Amino acid sequence: MSVAAAAMQAYRQVGAQGASADRLVLLGLEGILEYLRRARTAILAGDLSTKAQSMDKAYQIAAHLLASLDYEQGGEIAVNLDGLYRFLLNHLAQANIFDDLQALDACRPVVEDLRDAWQGLLDRA
């Protein structure tokens, strides 16, 4: 089973246990933040293995969030999220290839803003 297929299966299992789509997005964004933290620490420590694993996981989550957008129902919001997720993917790739802390650090405020917005949605529900 590919990594993407395993991730999809994991989301289905969590969804089957009653987690809402909004909650899954929030969990994904929290995951990205954690992997960004781990990647930054690994880059500074010269730990290429941990950096690669953390960057890969952050990238996979962002790619999954992008792939799960519903442009028909989401309209302009989906288009805006598409741009943000692509920004993350581009900067994560840049950070991973070149150990670029500036590119990595540019991701954090974007993900934090998205996380806060999703948390606001959950709080109002």
Secondary structure by P-SEA (a helix, b strand, c coil): ccaaaaaaaaaaaaaaacccaaaaaaaaaaaaaaaaaaaaaaaaacaaaaaaaaaaaaaaaaaaaaaaccccccaaaaaaaaaaaaaaaaaaaaaaacccaaaaaaaaaaaaaaaaaaaaaaaac
